[in-house]
């Protein structure tokens, strides 16, 4: 088998009268020595794999270097062995804790170290209850054993008696001989024992392998970082990064967040209580665990990038939140690797179904793979984002779902020339596009008409004795039919020299009063600012969406002041 080595190419042999390199050196057996070594050219280095040394060509100087393969194999073997050992240790600890109530003692120790009196009392109560349950179980054990003996004696005596009765019945009825049933039972027992004997040897041979494999899985589940000298770049190690974010890996990730209060809890022996063990949730995994004292979910959220790195995920694939009904608990959702880059499911209303303005329509798929319902009734929208980021797609999806409700009427005004809404023209009451003043004037007139229409809608509600429009009322009374107004490229309207101030004033008044009258307004702009999206309008808009945007100022103009600092960001 050939070995890799470094090949040094010698200088070419001298020709003519040129002195041979090293000629001034003494030849073997001579007492003459060289006074100065000749200058030689830097040798050319080759990294090759050649024949064994005894076949090395003449004139070639080879220096063998050791192959890294044995080292990699040794590191892989040590890594696997360490993981198996850790798994066996985990089994031993779990067994010992189960026998000695060590879990509760550990909780008591941690509570004392953290000074948590409430947790200390709870841990002591749990330990007393567990001790009581164990004592009752031990006291009931003799009765259980006696019952088992009775069942065994009953089976031993009852089966032969039953077989005698059945054999007698078979013989008496003439269906067979008295020993036919016994012969059949003997054949069954012979088959069972033969099968056991046949499978015994494979079972004995495979049992140690299965135990080692299970120990490896257990060690990998509760793994902390292995020593560096046990790591290798073997192909199997690549799988270690693509692990399920179970309880062990989550604890390991939290341990390396560099949060001082969390570090102190770990040093004190803190072990979290998992409210919800790791389980499948959509296109990822969900876990809930109680955080220790002085550690908040906001602290974990501030280290989201590091947490995602520790879990071998991108930050967008990791979402720590605090449930509304469980303060002090971290609800962690981790997406499958690459789950957010694939295609989304088909729109539920693409081929069948009807829209419902009052219930909302499906408009998107959330990060967990569940459908997001876009509200229309009692809702208004401001949608921002640079060109091509998807804001028109969201509007079109909202509008398509709404137009599948036969009660809905819609007016669309686009302050630019495009064909985004042309396919819906037959279903729309109004569709105007363009950059001219006529489009801005028509849009302003529609807003004014919708505001004036609120009086008629209010009178209709008063006649029906209702406080807000419902589907039943809208079906009865045409005056209460839901109405949607879409204003795309709204910055051209609000910044218009002639109509801008009036449009802002009417839009704010309309949104303030239209909530219960089944009127929805949707604004969209690629350049959100305090001028293109007035703050008075943003402050009263219920639903805000921002796609990719260039800077923090534009982000807050669309989503509200302080959104960027709060982590609600579309920048980047």
N, C-alpha and C positions, 0 to 999 in steps of 0.2 A: 504494500500500500504506500503510495507516494506521500511525501510530507512537504508542506509549504516552506520555503526559505527565501532569503534575499540573495539575489544574484548580482555579483559585482563584475562588470565587464573590464578586462585588463586593457592596457594600452596596446596599440598595434605594434607588431614586430618591426624593428628598425630595418630600413632599406638603404642601400648605397653605403656612403661613408659616415652616415650619421651614427653617433655613439649610441650604444645600446643603453637604455635606462638601467642604472645600477652597475654599469661596467667598471666604474671607478671603485666599486666595493671589492673587497678581497674575495677571491674564489675559494671554494671549500678547500681546506688544507693549507691555505696561505696565511701568513702572519700580518699581511698588509691590511690596513683598515682605511675606511673612507673618512676623509676629513670633513666633508659636507655632503649631506644627503641631497640628491637631485630633486628638483621641483617636478611634481607629477600632476597631471590634470585630475580634477575631482572625478572620482569614478561614478559611472552611471549606475543607478540603483534600479533593479527590476523586482517587482513582487510577482513571483510566478510559482507554479507547482511543477516540479520536475521529478525525474527518476530518483531512485535511492542513491545514496552517496557513492556506492561502488560503481555506478554507471555514469557518474558525472563526467562530461567531456573534458578532455585535457585543456588546460589553459583557462579554466573557469573556476573562480573562487566562490564558494557557496558558504553562506552562514545560515545554519538552520535555526528557526525560531519555534518555540512550542506552540501547538495548536490550542485555540481557546475552547475547543469543543469539550475536553474533559472538565475544564473549570465550569462551563455552563451546565454540564450534566450534573456536576457535584452540587452547584448552587440550586438547581431545580430539585434535586433529591432532598437537599436540606430544607428547602422551602416546603415541599410536600410533607416531609417528616415533621417539621415544626407545626404545620397546620393540623396534622393528625394528632400530635401530642396535645395541642391546644383543645381539640375536640374532645379527647379523652378526659382532659382536665375539667372541661365544662360539664361533661356528664357526671363526673365525680362530685363536683361542687353542687350541681343541681340535686343529685341524690342525697348528699349530706344535708343540704338545706331542707330538703323535704322531710328527712328523718329527724332533724334536730331543731326544726323551726328557725333555721339560720336566717331566712329571709326577714322575719319579723325582728330578730335581734339586730340585723343590719339596719333596718329602718329606724329602730330605736337609737342606735349609735349615731346615725346621720342626723336625726332630729335633734339629739343632744348637742352634736357638734355645731349645728346651724342655729341653735337657740330657739327652735320652733316648738313652743310648748303645745300648741294645738296638734301638730303632727306627731309629737311625742305621745300625747294621750291617745291619739287614734292608733298609733302603732302598738302601744301597750294593750289597748282593747282588742286589737286584732290578734295579738299573741295569746291573750287569755282565751279568746273564742276558739282559736286553733287548738290550744292545749285541751280545752274542754271537749271539742269534737274528737280529738285523738283519744282521749281517755274513754269517751263513750264507745268509740270504735273498738278499742282494746277490750273493753268489758263485754261487748257484743260478739267478740271473736269466738269464744268458746261455744256460744249458741250457734253461730254460723257453722263451726266445725261439726257440732253435733247434728245439725240439719243436713250437712253434706254427707255425714256417715249414714244417716237414715235414708237419704235418697239413694246412696250407693247400695245399701243392703236391699232396699226395695227393688232396685233395678236387677241386682244379682238374683234375687228370689222370684221376682215377678216375670222376667223374660222367659226363663225356662218353663214356669207354670203356664204362661200364655201360649208358649209353643206346644206344650202337651195338649192343652185344650184345643188349639187349632188343628194339630195333627189328628186328634181324635175325631174332630168334626169332619176333616177331609176323608178319613178312613170310613166313618159312618155313612157319609153321603155318597161314597163310591167315586169321588172325584180323583182319588189317588190313594197310594199306600200311606201307612202311618209314618214311614220314615222319609217321605218325599220332601216335606218341609225342612226336616233336619239336614237332608242332603243339600238342599238349596242354601240353607244358612251356612253350612260348611264351605260351599263353593264361594260364597260372598266373603267369608272370613279369609279363605285362602287367597282370594284376589287382593284383598286389602293388605294382608301381610306381605304378599309378593311385591305389591307396588311400593310399600314402605321400604322393603329390602332393596328394591331397585333404585329408589331415590335417595337412600341413606348416604351412599358414598358421594354422589354429587353435592348433596347438602352439606356434608361434613367438609368437603373440599372448598366449596364456595362460601361457607359461613365466615371464615376469617377475612376473605376479600370483601364481602358485603359489610362486615363490621368496620374494616379500615375505610371503606368508601363512605359509610355513614359518619364515621369520626371525622373524615376530611370535610364533609359537608357541614358538620356541626362546627368545626374549627373555622371554616371559611365564613360561617354565619356570624360568629361572635369575634371575628378577627379584628385585631388592632394592627398597626403597621409592623410588618416583619423587619428584622434587622437587615441592614443594607446588604450584608454579605450573603444573605440567603436569596437575594433577588437575581433574576436572570432575564434574558430577553428571549427565552424559549417561546415557541408559538403558543403554547398553552397559557402563558401568562397574560396574553392580550385579553383573554376572557375575564380576567379579574377586574378590569375597569368597567366592564358592562355588567354590573351586578344589580340585583334588585335592591332598592333602598329599604331594606328591612330594619328592624330595631337595632341590630348590631352596627350596621354601616351608618345609620343616622347618629347613634351615640358617638361613633368614631369621628363623624364629620363635626358634631358639636364640640367635641373635645379639642379640636384644632381651629376654633374660630377666634382665639385670642381675645376673649371677653373676660375681664378680670373676675367679675362676680361668678361667672360660670366656671372659671378655672378653680376658684376657691371651693365651689360646691363639689367638683370632681375630686379635689384633693381631700375633702372631708368624707368622701365615700358615697356621694349622692348617686342614687339609682332612680331614674324616673319611673313614675307609674304611667303605663300606657293605657290611656282611656280607650283608644281604638287601635288595636294592633294593625300592622301593615296589611292592607288588603287592596285588591284590584279596584280601581275607580276610573272608569272611562279609558282614556289612553295613557294611564299612568297608575301610580300607587298613592294611597292616602294613609297617613298615620296621625294620631293625636296623642300627645304626651304632656304631662304636667311639668312646667318649668320650676326650677328651685326659686327660693327667695332672692330678691334683688335682681332677677333676670326677667326681662319683659320680651314680648314678641317683637316690639319695636327694635330692641337691641339686636335680635337675630336678623330682622329685616335689614338693619344697617350693614350687616355682614353677608348679605344675600349673595354677592358675587363669590365670596370665599366659600360659603356653604355650597353653592352650586358646583364650584371647582372640586370640593371635597367629595361630592356625590357623583363626580364625572358627568356633569350636565352643564348646559349653558344657563346663564341667569334667567332667561325667559322660560326655562323648563322647570323652575323651582319656585314654589309659591307658599311661603309661611304666612299664616294668618291667625287671628284670634277669634274663635267662635263667639257669637253674641251670647250664647247661653252657658259658656264655660270660660269665665275669666281666669287668667293664669295658665291657660292651656294653649299650646301651639298646635294648630292644624296644618300639617305639612303635606303638600301635594307635589309629587315629582313625576314629570312626564317621562314616557318611554323615550329612549334616544331616537331622535329623528322624527318623532311623532308629529311635530309641528311643521314639518316641511313637505309633507305629502298632500295629496288632493283632499278637499273637504267632501263630506257626503253630499249626495244629490239634494237639491232644495225640495223640501217636503211637498210644496204645491206645484212642482214643475209639471206633473202629468195628471194629477187629480186633486180633488179637494176644493174647498171654498175658503175665501178670506173672511175674517170677522173683525171689523173695525173696533168693536168694543172689547174684544179679547186680545187683540194684537196679532201680529203676523210674524212668522219666522224670518229673521233677517241675517243671521250669522251662526257660526258654531264657536262655542267658547273653547278655551284652551284644554278643557277636560273632555271635549268631544260632544258636549251636549248642546242642543239647539237653543239659541237665544231668541226670545220673543220680543219684538219691538212694539212698545206701547204706541197707540195712536190716540185713543180716547183720553182726554185730560192730559195730553202731552204735547210739547212743542220741541223742535229740534234745531240745534246749531251744529253744523258739520263742517269741519275745516281740514285742510291738508293740501300739500303741494300737488301740482298737476300730475295726474297719473297715479296717485297714491291710493285711490279707491273710494273717494267720497261720493262720486256720482253713482258708483255701483251700489253703495248703501242706500242712496235715495231711490234708485230704480227698484231695488228689491223691496223696500218699504212700500213704494207706490204700486208695484205689481201685486203685492199681497193685498193691499187695500182695494185695488180696483177689482179684485175677485169677489169683493162684497158688493152685491148689486145696489145697495143703498148709498154707496159713496159717490160723490162728485168731486172732481179734482181740476184745479187750474195750475198750469205750469208756465213760469216765466223764466227764460234763460237770457241773461244779459250778455250773450255771446252767440256766435253762429256755430252750431253743431247739430248733429243728428242723433244725440243720445236718446231722446224721448220720442222720436218719430214713430217707432213701432207701436206706441201706445196712443197715437193720435186719434184713432177711431173711438177710443174709450174715454178720452179726456174731453172735458167741456171747453177748455181753453189751452192752447199751446202756442206761445209766441217766443221767438228767438231773434236775437240780433243785438247790435250795439247802439241802435238809434234811440232818439228820445221817445219815439212812439211806444217802444217796449217798456221803457221806464214809466211813462205816463199811464199805460194800461195796467201795469203792475200796481202802481199807486192807487189807481181807481179800484182795483180788485180788493186791496187791503181796506180802503175806505168803505166799500160795499159790504165786506165781511163784518166790519165794525158796526155799521148801521144795522146789519141783519141781526145783530145780537138782541136788539129791542124786539124784533118779531119773534125770535126764538124764546126770549124771556116771557113774552105774552103767551106763547103756545104752552110753555111749561106751567104758567100760572093757570091756564084753562084746564090743564090735565091734573093740576094739583101735585106736581112733581118738582123735586129740587134739582134734578139733573136729567139729561137725556139718557134714555135706555133704548135697547134694540126694539123692544115692544112699542115704545112711543114713536120711534123713527119709522117703523113699519106702518103705524096708523096715520101719522101726520107728516106730510111732505115737507112742512116747514122745519122739521127737526132732522132732516137727512144729514148725515155726516159730510163735512166739507174739508178738503185738504187744499192748501195753497203752497206750492213749491216755488221758491225764489232762488235760483242758481246764479252764481256770480253776483251775490247780493251787494258786494262792495261797490259795484257800479251804480246801484240804486242809492245807497246810503251816502255816497260821496258825490252824488249828482248836484251840480250847482243850484239847480232850480227846485228839484223834488226831494233832495236829501234830508233836510231837517224835518219836513212834513212827514216823510216816510218813516223816519225814526220815531217821531212822536206817535203816529198812528199804530206802528208795529208794537210799541211798548203798551199802548192802551189796549190793543186787541189781545195780546198775550195775557195781560193782567185780568181781563174779563171773560176770556173765551173758554176757560177750563171745563166748565160743566155744560157747555152748549154744543159740544161735538164739532168744534172747529180746531183744526190742527195746522200749524204753519211750520214749514221746513226751510231754514236758511242754509246756504252753502257758500263758502268762499275759499279760494286758494291762498289768500294773504290775510290771515286774521290779525287785527290790530284794534286799538281803541276807537279808530275811525270807521273801519269796515265792519266791525262788530261792536257797536256801542256797549259800554259797560252796563247801562241800565237794561239793555236787552238780555245780555248774558246773565245778569243777576236773577232774572225771573224765568229763564228757560230751564225746563225740567230735564231734558235729555241733551247731553253734549257729547260729541264724538270728534276725535282728532286723529287723523292719519299722519303719516310721516310729515314732520314739520322741521323748519330749519333752525330755530333758536328758542330759548327759554321764554322770551317775551311773547312770541307768537303762540307758543304752547299755552301760556297762562291767559292770553287773550281769548282763546277758544274754550279752555277748560275751567277757567276761573283763576283769580289771583291766588298764588301760593300752591297751585297744583304741582308745579315742577319740583318744588322743595319737598312736597309730600310724597314724591315718588310716582305721581301720575304724569307720565311723560311720554310724548310721541317724538321727542328729539332723538335723532339717530335711528 
